[in-house]
Amino acid sequence: LLLARGETQVIADWGSPSSLPSTVAVLPPVPLLPERPPTRSSHVSSLSGRSNSASMSSRVAMDGGLPTADDTATLLHDSGRGDMGGMGGSGSMGGSVSGAIAGAPSSRSLDEHERADRLVADRGGPLVERLLVVRQHLPVLLRMEKDDNGGGVRWSCTWDEWDLLATPAQGGRHLMGSLHIEVIFVGCLKQLVPPEEHAAVRQLLAPHNCVPVFISQDIYEAAFPGYAATVLWPIFHNQIPDRHAPGSNGDGEHVAKLFAGYSRATDAIAAVVKSLSRNGDMIWVHSHQLLLLPERLRANKLPANSVVSFFLHAPFPSPELWRVIPHRTELLNGMLGSHVVGFHLFEYARHFMTSCRRLLGQGENVAVGPAGGVLSIDLGSRRVTITVSHVGIDRDLIHHRLQLPGTTQFETQLRSSLPALGDRIVIGGVEKLSELQGTTLKLRAYEELLKNYPMWRSRVTLLQVCFGAGKSEMADEQSVEHRRIVARIRNAFGAETVHYLEVGTEIERDEWCVNARLAVFRMLDVFLNTAMKDGLNLLPFEYVLTKMEQNKNGVVVLSEFVGCSHVLNGGVRVNPFNLEHVVEQIDTALAMPPNERAARLAKDYKFVSENTTTSWLHVAVQDMRRVRSTTIHDDAQRPGRAPPA
């Protein structure tokens, strides 16, 4: 490390901030700015009784009214964005205001947020805080039904309960409502919508602050199932491609076409965001599908005082792996178009900063940045703030779901169909049919456990649930391999030693939901995960909360290659590539005394209960607010502009 001018320049790769040498002084974080209570703004209109879908009745903004379908349809029409799904950015949207200036300036001292808001007001009116959440997909599911009366079609929609930022629990309660600001979702739809139905779908989604982006099917396929899934996702999960070379022996030309579609899809989404954005907006871009979007938004010259934050939900690979990507510099520059770049773990942030230094020549700093005592990347004319915050789950939501009759009913049905579970210690888990999830490694480790530890053969059973069959050729191959190993275990040690269930075969697809998953977790005494690589996996969090709600002691055995293993310190970590080691740790978990089980679970529960999705959302918004305040303040101090009175 080189120390100069009171700053710390990172020139070596350290594992975590705590591993910095003791001789290096890292400045403490700047305390959070105090939040002022929300100020109610005038309502444009009320949603009461005006929703197009009773199943989607929750409001995104908790304390404010939202436009009616007719009002928003008018805005959509006036914006002239056509099939891009844009909504006029100049129209006033109602909602709760955090930091709005309602009247004449007070004589009392102003905090930084107030000074920033005064500047915004001076530049064009009061700041009504809005958060634009930009993602590949909107957090909704569409359903099209034939209209027997009119001969056309009728659309309905519900929140997608599998989505991170929206849930239908407790009558459609929306986690982002706790922010007390207006939230607008922008993204594509999971379902293909015919062009002649675009207007109807826009009108359906408008009252719920969801703005769809319609792009052609070929561009969509190239961008998301193509480039994002087959080029970026493997690299992010430490899989080195062997065919991204040009010429007859590689698929370099094909990858170039996929990247072109990825770029065009980004441009389409950027155009919609630009049409929506207005002075002072916070724009939150999510994950690897939209790496180029922050830079495109900056090139589009967003309204004054807008802040762009990007959060990556996947692991950022080591610089050696990142260099393999053909468009590595374009993607890095795309992310650096943000004011804030966020990661789940410090390890991922370190990899990103190192790649920026080696490929772009950008320097890092460990000091006081725009968002406090944080990491930042110096671009010369500005700095990009780097943040680390692991997303969590909602404790109250899990508690609510565990009390639902459907959860208990599914558990009862499953136990009745598997009577051997009652007298045995149950270990297992829930995974997608993917090689990276490591279910094959888990089954092999369990087989070795029964071979080498005969005392467990009559005392333990494995309950494994997998989903995703029929979605891809790779998933079907994993299913065949799993069933082959399960058959071998049953033949050797008895049918009661292992229970393998797949959604779509042993479990009906329409039965499998979050509640069913929680029912499975209630049945597990040991949660076993042997993933080869997984960035964001919140299922161990759900298991921890489930066992605490049951008042039972469970043990988490977690692959060290899963991101949450870095924060669930009470779990038993395993290296899934060391079969003997996994078997030994399973034996340790099974034989663990009750007091140690309770202590480990309590340690994990403390983290899970304190680091929720809601707290993660608030931290992310607070970072954007502070960067915006600092940017406005610095701009006001430039020569030729007098500071506000």
N, C-alpha and C positions, 0 to 999 in steps of 0.2 A: 504494500500500500504506500502511496505517496501522499504526504500531507502538504498542502500549499494553500495559502490564503484562507485558512480556516475551514477548508473543505477536504473531504476524503475521496480520492479518486481510486476506484476499484481497478486494479490491474491483475488480480489473481482471483481464482474461483474458490470461494469458501462455501462450505455446505449449508450454513445458516448464519444469521446475524450473531447468534450466541457463540459461534466458532471463531469470530474475529479475535486476533491477538489482544491480550489484555492491555497492551500499550497503546492501542488505538482508541481514541476518544470519539464515540459516536454521539452526536447531539441528541438529547431527548426529544420526543415528539412534542409538537406544539399542541396545547390543549384544545379540545373541540370548542368552536364558537358556540355561545349559548343560543338555543333556538327560541324564537319568539312564538307566542301562541298564534295559531292560525287566525287569519282575519277573513270573515266571510265576504265573498264578492257577490255582486248581484247575479241572479240566475237568468240565463237565457231562456230556459224553459224547464219543465219538470218531466221526469220519466214516469211518474206515477200513472199507472194504467195505460201507458203508451207503448210498452215493449212489444216487439213483433213476435217474441218467443217467450212463453211463460217459463220455460226451463232455463232461461238465461236472464233472469230478472235482476241479478246483482248489478250494482253500479260500481264503476271503477273509482270515481271520486266520491268519497264518503259524505262530505258535508255540502256538496254543491250540486246544482241541477245540471243535466246534460241536455244537449239538443235533442229534439224529437227526430224521428225518422224523416219527416217532411222537411224540417229545418236543415238537417245535414244533407239530405238529397239535393237541396237547392245549392248548398255550398259545393257539393261534388260537381254539380252541373256547371256552376259558375267558374270552377277552377280550370276547366278545359283540359284535364289530364286524360280524358278518354279511358281506355282500357287499362291504363296504368294504375287506376284506383286512387288517384290523388284527391286530396281534399283541400279546399282553399285555405291558405295559411292566414289570410287576413281576417277571416271571420272570427268573432269573439266566441270563445268556448267557456262556459261556466265552470265553476269548481271552487274548491277551497283554496285560499291564498295563504302561503307561508312567506312572509316577508314583503307583502304588497304595501305600498304607501297609500293610505286612504285620505290623507289630508295635508294641511300645511305642515312644514317641518317644525319639530318641537325644539325647545331651547335646551333640552337635556342632551347629554353626550350620546353619540351614535356608535353602535358597535360596527364591525366590519361589514356585516350583512346589510345593515341599514345604510351605510355609506355607499355600498355598491348599488343598492336599490335606488338611492337618491340619484346616482349617476344615470341609471337606466331611465328613471322618470324624466330626468333632464334631457335625455336623448329621444324621448318619444312616448312618454306615458308610463303609468305604473306597471310594475312587473307582476303578472299573474303567473305563478310558477306552474310549469308543465314539464312532464317527463315523457319523452317519446321513446318507447321500448321497441327496438328494431331487431327482428329475428328472422330466421329462415321461414318459420311458419307462425301464423297467428295461433294463439292458444285456444282455438275453437274447433269443433267438429261440425261439419255441415251435413245435412240430410235432405235429399230431394225426394219428394213424393208426387205422384201424379194427382192432379186436381180433377176429380171426377165431375165436378160441377162446370168448371170453365174449360176443361179439356187441355189445360196447360200443366204447369208444374208448380209445386208449392215448396218453399225452402224453410227449414228450421235449423236451429243451431244450439249447441250446448258448450259449456266450458270443457276443455279437455282435461280430465282428471289426472292424466299422466304427466301433465305439463308442470314445469317447475314453478311458474309464476301465476298459475290460475288453478282454482279447484272448486268443485261444486259442493263441497262439504258444508254443512250447517246452512243450508238454504242458499248456496251460491256465494258464500262469503269469499271475498277477494283479498288475498294477502296484501296486495299493493295498496289497498284502501287505507292501510295504517299510515301511509306516508302523508295523507291529508293534502295531497296535491293532485292536479289533474293528470291522469295517466292515459296515454294513447298508444295502442299497439299498432305496429306496422309490419307487414310480412306477407308471404305467400300463403295460400291455402293448401291443406293436405289433399283436398279433393280437386279433381279437374272440373272446372266450371265452363260450360259452353259460352262463347262470346255473347250470344243473345241474352244470357242470364246475368251478365256482369252487373248491370244496373240494379237488378233485384237483389243480388247478394250484397252489393254496397249498401243499399238501403236497409237491409236486414241487420248488417253489422254496425252501422253508424251509431245507433243509440247506445251501443256498448263500447264505444271508443275503439273499435277495431277497424283499421283501414287496410283493405286487401291490395296486394300488388299482383296484377295479372300479367304473366309473361307466357310466351308461346311454349308449347310442350317440348320442342326440341332444345330450346335454350335452357329450360328447367332441367331436362334430363342431363344435358352436358354439364351444368353448373353444380348441381347438388348430388344426385345419384352418381354422376360422373366424376368431376374433379374433386369435390369435397370428400366424397366417400371412397374413391379408389386411389387417389393420389395423396391427399392431405391426411386423411384418417390413419392409414397404415404408418406413415412417417411419425405422426404424433404418438403412435403406440409402438415405436421401436421396430417397425418392420421395414427393412430396406428393400426397395423394389429392385428387380434385376432386369427390367426391360424398358426403362425410361431413356433409352439411347436412340439417336436418330439412325436412319438406315433400315435395311431389310431385316436386320436381326433385332430390332427394337420397336417400341411403340411411341417413339418421341413425337412423330407427326400427329398421332392420335391424341397424346397428352396436350399438344399445342392447341388442337381443336377444342378439347375440353376446357382448357384455360380461357379460350376466347369466349365460350359460353358462360363461364364463371364471371368473366369481366362484364359481359353484356347484362347478365342478371343483376350484377352489382349496380350498373348504371341505371337500370330500371328502378331498383329500390331507392337509389340516391335521388332520382327525380321526384319520387313520391315524398320522400322525407323533406326535400327542399320545398315542395309545394305546401307542406304542412307547417314548416317551421316558422317561428316568429321570434322577435327580440327576446333574448334571455332564456330560450328553451334549453333544457338538458336532454341530450340525445344519447341513449344508452344502447350500444350495439353489442350483439351477443354472438360469440363463438366462431369456430373455424369456417363456417359457411360464408362469413361476411368479412374476411380479413382485409379486403381491399376497400371496404366501404368508408372508413374514417377519412382516408386520403381523398376519395372522390367527393365526400361532403365538403371537405376543406377547399377543394378545387372549385366547387359550385358556389363558393362564397355565401355561406349561411348568414342569416341576419346577425346584427351586432350582438355581442355578449353571449352567443350560443356556446355551449360546452358539449364536447363529444367525448364520451367515455366508452372504452371497449373492454369487454370481459371475455376471457377465453375459458371455456368450461372443459377443455381437453388438456392433457399434459403437453407442455411445450418441450420438444425433444432437445437432446444435447446438440451443441453446434455441429458436431461431426455428422449427425443424422440430418440436421436441417440443411446442410450444404448439398444434400442429394437432390433436393427439390429443384426442378429446372427454373422456376420463377421465384427463387428464394428472396432476391432483393426487392422485387415488386411487392411481395407479400409483407416483408418487413416494413417497407415504406408505407404500405397501406395501414398497418397497425399504428405506425408512428404519426399518422395524421390525427390521432386522438390527442386530447389534453390529458387523459388518464388511461392507462392500460392496466387491467387487473388480472390476477391469477389466483388460483386456489392455494398454491404452496410457494414458499420462497424458492424451492428448487426450480420450479418452472420459470419464475421471474429471473433467476440467475442465468438460466440457459438462454432466455430471450435477450438479456442485456449483453451476454457474451457474443451471441450471434450478431447483434447490432454493431458491436465493437469490431469484430473480425471481418465482417462483410461490408459494413458501411463506414467504418472508421469513427463511429460515434462513441463519445466518452460517457461513463456513468458517474454519478455522484451519490454519496451517502451523507446527507446533511439535511438542512431545512429546505424543503421544496414548497411549491404552491399549496400542497395539501398537508403541510406540517412536516414532522420528522420522518421523511420517507426517502425512498430511492427515486432517482430521476435520471433521465437521459438528456444530455445537453445537445441540442440541435443548432446551437449558435444563436439564432434569433428567438428561440423559445426553449422551454424544457418540457419534457413529457414525464408526468408523474407515474411511478410504478407502485402499485398497491398489491397487497396480499391479504386475502380474506376468504376463508373457506365457507362455502354456503352450507346451510343446515336444513333442518326440517321443522315444521310447526308442531310443537309439543301439544298444544290444545287441539289441533286437528287430529293428531293420532289418538289422543284420548277420546275425542268424539267418535271417531270411526270404530274404536274398540268396543264402544258401548252399543253400536248399532246391532239390531237383531240379525241382519244379514251376515255379519262377521261371525257371530256365535253359531248361526245355522250352518255356515260353510264348514266350520271346525267340527261340528257335531256329525255332519254327513261324512266328512273325511275320516274321522275316527271310527265311525261305524263300518266304513268300507275297508279299514285297515286295523282290525282288532288287535294285531300283534303290537301296536304302538303302546298300548296301555301299560304293559309290564316291562318295557325296555327304556333305556336312555336313548333319546332321539337326537341324532346329529344330522345336519344337512344344510340346505340353502335353496335359494331361488336364483336362477341365472338364465340369461339369453343364450340361445343356441349359437355360440360363436367360439371359435378356437381360443380367442384371447381371454374368454371368461374362465378357462381352465377347468371346466367340469370333467373332462377326460382325465386330467391329472388328479382330481379329487377322487374319482371312482377307483383309479389305480391305487392311490394311497390307502383308501378304505379297504380294498382287497388285500393289500399287504398287511394292514393292521390285523385283519382276521387271520391271516396266515401266521404272523409272528407273535400275536398276543391272543392265544386261544381263550384266555379268561373272559374276553369280551364277546365271544361268539353267541352266547346265550343271553347277553345283557344289553346289547347295543343293536340299534337298527338305523339305517340311513334313509332319510326322506329327502328326495331331490325332486324339485320342480323346475322344468325348463319350458321356455316359451319361444316363439319365433319359427316354429316348424312351417315349412312351405313357403317361407319368405325368400329363400335363396338356395342355390345348389349347395353352398357351403354349410348352411344350416341343416339341410337334409343329410349331408355327410356326417355332421356331428351327431345327429340323432341316431343314425345307424351304428356309429362307433359306441355311443353310450349304451345302447340296448345290447350290443354284443358283450360289453364288459359286465353289465348287470346280469345277463343270462349266465355268464361264467361264475359270478359270485353266488347266484342262487343255486346253481348246480353243485357248487363246492360246499356251501355253508348253510343252505336252506333258504326257502322263499321269504321267510320272515326277517331275514337280515338286511334286506334292501327293498325300498319302494321307490320306483322311478316313475314320475308322472309328467306327461307333456300336455301343454295346453293345445287343444284341438284334437286330442286323442283320448287320454284318460280324464281330462278336465275339459268341459265344454268351453268354447271361446267366449261365449256371452256370460259365463260364470266368473271368468278370471278378471279380477279388478283389484284395486288397492285393498279393499276390505278382505278379499280372499287371500291376498299375500300376507296381510297381518294375521289372519287366522292360522296360516302355516307357521308363522314365527311364534305364535303362542304355543305351538306343539313342539318346538325345538328346544332342547336343553343345551345344545352346543351349535352355534352358528359357524359353519365352515366355509371359508372362501379361499380358493387357490388360483385366483386370476393371474394370468401371465402379465397383463398390463391393463390398468383401468384408471382413468383420471378421476371422474366424478361418479362415485358409487355411494348412494345414500341409504342403501338397504341395511348395512350394519347399524346406522343411526336408528332406523325404524325398529330393528330388533332390540336395541338397548332400551328404547322407550317402551316397547311392548312388554319386555320382561319386568321393568320397573312398575308398570301399570298392573301387572299380574301379581306383583310382590313376590316374584320368584327369582332365583339366582341363575342367570345364564352366562355362558362363556362365549366370547367372540374369538375365533381363530381366523386370522386375517393375513392374506398375502401381503408381503412387504412391498409389492409392486402396485398396490391399490393406493390411490391418493389419500384416502381417509385413514390409512394405517399410520400416517404421520401425526394425526391428531387424536386418535383413539388409543391413548397410551395404556389403557387397562387391558387391551386385547393381547392375545398370544400371537406373535408374528411368526410367519413361516416363509421359507423360500420354496415356492412351488416346484422349482426345478431340481430340488434335492429331495427325492422321494423318501429316503430314510429319515431325513430331518422332519418332514411333514408327518410321517407315521409316529415318530417320537412325540411330537407336539400334540397330536390328537390324543395319544395315550395320557399325556400330562393333563390335558383339559378334562378328560373323562375321570381321572383320578383326583382332580383338584378338590381340596377340602372346602366345605361350605363357606367358611369365613373368608377364604381367599377369593372365592367366586364373588361373594358379596362386595368385597373391597374393590375388586377390579371393575365390577359392573357400576358401582357408585362413582368411581373415577371417570368412567366414560359418560355416565349420565350427567355429571356436572358439566362436561363440555357440550354435550348434545342439547341440554336444556338451556344453556346460556347462549349458545351460538345457533340461533334459529334462522330460518329464511327471512323472517321479519327484521331481525337485527342486521343481517347481511344487507338487506335492501336499504336500511337506514344509513349504514356505513357508506355504501356506494353513493347514495344521494348526497350525504354530507361531504364526501370527497369532491363531488362535482360542484357543490355550492362554494366550497372554499377555493377551488381553482378559479371559478368564475369571479368570485369576489376579489381575489388577488389580481386576476387579469384586468378587471375593470379599474381597480385602484391603480395598477401600474400604468395603464393607458392614460388615466387622468393626470398622472404626474409628468407626462411627456411635455416637452417645451411647446408653448403655444396654447396650452389648455390649463385654465385655472381650476384648482380643486373646488369642490362644492362648498357652499357656505355652511 
